[in-house]
Amino acid sequence: MAKLNNDIPSLKLNDGHSIPLLSFGTGTSWYKAGDESKIDYELIKSIKTAINLGYYHLDGAEMYQTEPELGIAIKESGVAREKLFVTTKVNKNIGDVKAALKDSLRKLQLDYVDLYLIHSPFFAKSDAELQAKWRDLEELQAAGLTKSIGVSNYLPKHLDATLATAKVVPAINQIEFHPYLQHEGLLEYHKKHGIATSAYGPLTAITKAAPGPVDDTLAALARKYAVSESEICLRWAIDQDIVAITTSSKEQRLSDYLRGMSFKLNPAEIQEINEKGLQKHFRGFWKDKFDPEDRS
């Protein structure tokens, strides 16, 4: 299997590190609800396929229970560690963040990760708890166990609390983002504070929320650029400097997604998707934690 010659663009974070704008994720369909020690060899194969195709940004989390597979795949890929950008997240072991990262590193068979995220703010019953955990991440960064630190699923109120005492501004906030959940106020907040945005579920408008008002626009753009609606959705995020996280068990589909790196949407096309998307509101993840009508 030959590695494709593709140019996945990167985004410079506020701490000077660069993050590839397209990532292979090990959550969603790969999520293990059972015994973490039961290795999913199909996932290992898919991660290695993704790496071979040029997906050097790999997104994981302790919650997914797929860190062991990610570690095995990285080791067996033969790609130098410094070429990879590895993200993981803390949630279930938020009580001891330092121990949680060390355990993740053990499972990943790595000395450091490139990005460590607090997976959600919902553990906290006060601003002080958010601030305390962020201090833990700052210490882990200072110790060299992670190059960059950030958060996930944070809203402006959570970021306000964190920034009130932070010495390090979060490098990124990973959120559900797609045409039907554009977080206009939150993205403006990110830009104001120099926080990058990462999108999970960028294909939700196609995979979970169809039919909808963006369907015809996506189909027309797919015909224009000779790609699929999925590649249009990925490109729509990337052209707004938003990291897109996607996944598949199919090599052909992963290869097809890379076609999204071969063109750019123009501002009018991005605006058309934005406007059509605002006609519908849909949240596909963490629905028990967010107000169903909250578009922020």
C-alpha positions as CSV (number, residue, x, y, z in Angstrom):
1,M,0.0,0.0,0.0
2,A,1.7,3.2,-1.2
3,K,1.5,6.3,0.9
4,L,-0.4,9.1,-0.8
5,N,1.4,12.3,-1.6
6,N,-0.9,14.7,0.1
7,D,-0.5,18.1,1.8
8,I,-2.6,18.3,4.9
9,P,-2.3,21.9,6.0
10,S,-1.4,22.9,9.5
11,L,-2.4,25.6,11.9
12,K,-0.1,27.4,14.3
13,L,-1.3,27.3,17.8
14,N,-0.9,30.2,20.3
15,D,2.0,28.4,21.9
16,G,4.0,28.1,18.7
17,H,3.3,24.5,18.0
18,S,1.6,23.5,14.7
19,I,-1.4,21.1,14.5
20,P,-2.5,19.3,11.3
21,L,-5.9,20.5,10.2
22,L,-7.2,16.9,9.4
23,S,-7.1,14.2,12.1
24,F,-8.0,10.5,12.3
25,G,-10.2,10.0,15.4
26,T,-10.4,6.9,17.6
27,G,-13.7,7.7,19.2
28,T,-17.3,7.6,17.9
29,S,-17.6,4.2,16.1
30,W,-14.4,2.9,17.8
31,Y,-15.5,3.6,21.3
32,K,-15.2,0.6,23.6
33,A,-17.9,0.2,26.2
34,G,-16.5,-3.0,27.6
35,D,-13.1,-4.2,28.7
36,E,-10.3,-1.9,27.7
37,S,-7.8,-4.7,27.8
38,K,-9.6,-6.5,25.0
39,I,-7.6,-5.3,22.0
40,D,-9.5,-4.2,18.8
41,Y,-7.2,-5.4,16.0
42,E,-9.5,-3.9,13.4
43,L,-8.9,-0.4,14.9
44,I,-5.1,-1.0,15.0
45,K,-5.3,-1.9,11.3
46,S,-7.3,1.2,10.5
47,I,-5.0,3.5,12.4
48,K,-2.0,2.1,10.6
49,T,-3.8,2.5,7.3
50,A,-4.6,6.1,8.2
51,I,-0.9,6.8,9.1
52,N,0.3,5.2,5.9
53,L,-2.1,7.5,4.0
54,G,-0.7,10.6,5.7
55,Y,-3.0,11.1,8.6
56,Y,-0.3,12.1,11.1
57,H,-2.7,13.8,13.5
58,L,-4.2,11.1,15.7
59,D,-7.0,11.9,18.2
60,G,-7.7,9.7,21.2
61,A,-9.1,9.9,24.8
62,E,-9.1,7.8,27.9
63,M,-12.9,7.8,27.7
64,Y,-12.8,6.0,24.3
65,Q,-10.7,3.1,25.9
66,T,-8.8,2.9,22.6
67,E,-5.4,4.3,23.8
68,P,-3.8,0.8,23.8
69,E,-4.7,0.3,20.2
70,L,-3.4,3.7,19.3
71,G,-0.1,3.0,21.0
72,I,0.3,-0.4,19.2
73,A,-0.5,1.2,15.9
74,I,1.9,4.0,16.4
75,K,4.7,1.6,17.4
76,E,4.0,-0.7,14.4
77,S,3.6,2.1,11.8
78,G,7.3,2.7,11.6
79,V,6.7,6.5,11.4
80,A,9.1,8.6,13.5
81,R,7.4,9.9,16.7
82,E,8.4,13.5,15.9
83,K,6.4,13.3,12.7
84,L,3.1,12.4,14.5
85,F,0.8,14.7,16.4
86,V,-1.0,12.7,19.1
87,T,-3.9,14.1,21.1
88,T,-5.5,12.5,24.2
89,K,-8.0,13.7,26.8
90,V,-8.8,13.2,30.5
91,N,-12.4,12.8,31.8
92,K,-13.1,9.7,33.9
93,N,-9.9,10.2,35.9
94,I,-10.1,13.9,36.2
95,G,-9.7,13.5,40.0
96,D,-6.0,13.0,39.5
97,V,-5.0,14.6,36.2
98,K,-1.3,13.9,36.6
99,A,-1.8,10.2,37.2
100,A,-4.3,10.1,34.4
101,L,-1.8,11.4,31.8
102,K,0.9,9.1,33.0
103,D,-1.5,6.2,32.6
104,S,-2.4,7.4,29.1
105,L,1.3,7.6,28.2
106,R,1.8,4.1,29.4
107,K,-1.0,2.8,27.3
108,L,0.1,4.9,24.3
109,Q,3.7,3.7,24.8
110,L,4.9,7.3,24.5
111,D,7.0,9.7,26.5
112,Y,4.8,12.7,25.7
113,V,1.6,13.7,23.8
114,D,1.4,16.7,21.6
115,L,-1.9,17.9,23.0
116,Y,-3.7,17.0,26.2
117,L,-7.3,18.1,26.7
118,I,-9.8,18.3,29.6
119,H,-12.5,16.3,27.8
120,S,-15.4,18.3,29.3
121,P,-16.2,20.8,31.9
122,F,-19.1,18.9,33.4
123,F,-17.1,17.4,36.3
124,A,-16.8,20.9,37.9
125,K,-19.3,22.2,40.5
126,S,-17.5,25.5,40.7
127,D,-15.2,27.8,38.9
128,A,-12.5,26.9,41.4
129,E,-12.6,23.3,40.3
130,L,-12.1,24.3,36.6
131,Q,-9.2,26.5,37.6
132,A,-7.6,23.8,39.7
133,K,-7.6,21.3,37.0
134,W,-6.3,23.8,34.5
135,R,-3.3,24.4,36.8
136,D,-2.7,20.7,36.8
137,L,-2.5,20.8,33.0
138,E,-0.1,23.8,33.1
139,E,2.2,21.7,35.4
140,L,2.1,18.8,33.1
141,Q,3.1,21.0,30.2
142,A,5.9,22.5,32.2
143,A,7.1,19.0,33.0
144,G,7.3,18.1,29.3
145,L,4.6,15.4,29.4
146,T,2.5,17.3,26.8
147,K,3.6,20.0,24.4
148,S,0.2,21.8,24.2
149,I,-2.8,21.9,26.5
150,G,-6.4,22.7,25.9
151,V,-10.0,21.9,26.6
152,S,-13.0,20.2,25.0
153,N,-16.8,21.0,25.1
154,Y,-16.2,24.3,26.9
155,L,-18.6,27.2,26.5
156,P,-17.6,30.8,27.1
157,K,-18.6,30.6,30.8
158,H,-16.2,27.7,31.3
159,L,-13.4,29.5,29.4
160,D,-14.0,32.7,31.4
161,A,-13.5,30.8,34.6
162,T,-10.4,29.1,33.4
163,L,-8.8,32.2,32.0
164,A,-9.4,34.2,35.2
165,T,-6.5,32.4,36.9
166,A,-4.7,30.8,33.9
167,K,-1.0,31.3,33.3
168,V,-1.3,29.6,29.9
169,V,-4.2,30.3,27.6
170,P,-5.7,27.0,26.2
171,A,-4.3,26.3,22.8
172,I,-7.5,24.7,21.5
173,N,-11.1,23.9,22.4
174,Q,-12.4,20.8,20.7
175,I,-16.2,21.0,20.1
176,E,-18.9,19.5,18.0
177,F,-19.0,21.6,14.9
178,H,-20.8,21.3,11.6
179,P,-23.3,23.4,9.6
180,Y,-26.1,22.8,12.0
181,L,-24.1,23.7,15.1
182,Q,-21.8,26.6,14.2
183,H,-21.3,28.1,17.7
184,E,-21.0,31.7,16.3
185,G,-20.6,33.3,19.7
186,L,-18.1,30.7,20.9
187,L,-16.0,31.0,17.7
188,E,-15.8,34.7,18.1
189,Y,-14.7,34.2,21.7
190,H,-11.9,31.8,20.5
191,K,-10.7,34.3,18.0
192,K,-10.6,37.1,20.6
193,H,-8.5,35.0,23.0
194,G,-6.3,33.3,20.4
195,I,-7.8,29.8,21.1
196,A,-7.9,27.5,18.1
197,T,-11.0,25.4,17.3
198,S,-11.2,21.7,16.7
199,A,-14.3,20.0,15.3
200,Y,-15.5,16.6,16.1
201,G,-18.5,15.3,14.2
202,P,-17.8,17.5,11.2
203,L,-19.8,15.2,9.0
204,T,-22.9,15.2,11.2
205,A,-25.0,17.2,8.7
206,I,-24.7,14.2,6.4
207,T,-24.5,11.2,8.8
208,K,-27.0,12.2,11.5
209,A,-29.0,15.3,10.6
210,A,-30.0,14.6,7.0
211,P,-32.2,15.6,5.3
212,G,-31.7,19.3,5.9
213,P,-31.3,22.8,4.3
214,V,-27.6,22.3,3.4
215,D,-28.2,19.2,1.3
216,D,-28.6,20.8,-2.1
217,T,-25.7,23.2,-1.5
218,L,-23.4,20.3,-0.5
219,A,-24.5,18.3,-3.5
220,A,-23.9,21.1,-5.9
221,L,-20.4,21.9,-4.5
222,A,-19.5,18.2,-4.6
223,R,-20.4,18.1,-8.3
224,K,-18.4,21.3,-8.9
225,Y,-15.2,20.0,-7.2
226,A,-15.7,16.3,-8.2
227,V,-15.6,15.1,-4.6
228,S,-18.3,13.9,-2.1
229,E,-20.4,15.9,0.3
230,S,-18.2,14.6,3.1
231,E,-15.1,16.2,1.6
232,I,-17.1,19.5,1.2
233,C,-17.9,19.4,4.9
234,L,-14.3,18.7,5.9
235,R,-13.1,21.5,3.6
236,W,-15.7,23.9,5.0
237,A,-14.2,23.4,8.4
238,I,-10.6,23.6,7.3
239,D,-11.1,26.7,5.2
240,Q,-12.2,28.4,8.4
241,D,-9.0,27.3,10.2
242,I,-10.9,24.7,12.2
243,V,-9.2,21.3,12.8
244,A,-11.5,18.5,11.4
245,I,-11.5,15.1,13.1
246,T,-12.9,12.2,11.1
247,T,-12.6,8.5,11.0
248,S,-13.5,5.4,9.0
249,S,-12.7,1.7,8.9
250,K,-12.5,1.8,5.1
251,E,-9.2,2.6,3.4
252,Q,-11.0,3.9,0.3
253,R,-13.0,6.4,2.4
254,L,-10.0,7.6,4.3
255,S,-8.3,8.0,0.9
256,D,-11.3,9.9,-0.5
257,Y,-11.3,12.3,2.5
258,L,-7.8,13.4,1.4
259,R,-9.3,14.8,-1.8
260,G,-10.5,17.5,0.5
261,M,-6.9,18.8,0.6
262,S,-6.8,19.3,-3.2
263,F,-9.1,22.4,-3.4
264,K,-10.5,25.3,-1.4
265,L,-14.0,26.7,-1.1
266,N,-14.3,30.3,-1.9
267,P,-15.8,32.8,0.7
268,A,-19.2,32.9,-1.0
269,E,-19.5,29.1,-0.9
270,I,-18.5,29.0,2.8
271,Q,-21.1,31.8,3.5
272,E,-23.8,29.9,1.6
273,I,-23.2,26.8,3.8
274,N,-23.2,28.9,6.9
275,E,-26.5,30.6,6.0
276,K,-28.2,27.4,5.0
277,G,-26.9,25.6,8.1
278,L,-28.3,28.3,10.5
279,Q,-31.8,27.3,9.3
280,K,-31.6,24.1,11.3
281,H,-30.2,23.3,14.8
282,F,-28.9,19.8,15.6
283,R,-26.6,18.5,18.3
284,G,-25.4,14.9,17.9
285,F,-23.2,14.4,21.0
286,W,-23.4,15.2,24.8
287,K,-27.1,15.9,24.4
288,D,-27.7,15.1,28.1
289,K,-25.2,17.8,29.2
290,F,-26.1,20.7,26.9
291,D,-29.4,22.6,26.6
292,P,-30.9,21.1,23.4
293,E,-31.7,24.6,22.1
294,D,-28.3,26.1,23.0
295,R,-26.6,27.2,19.7
296,S,-23.6,28.8,21.5
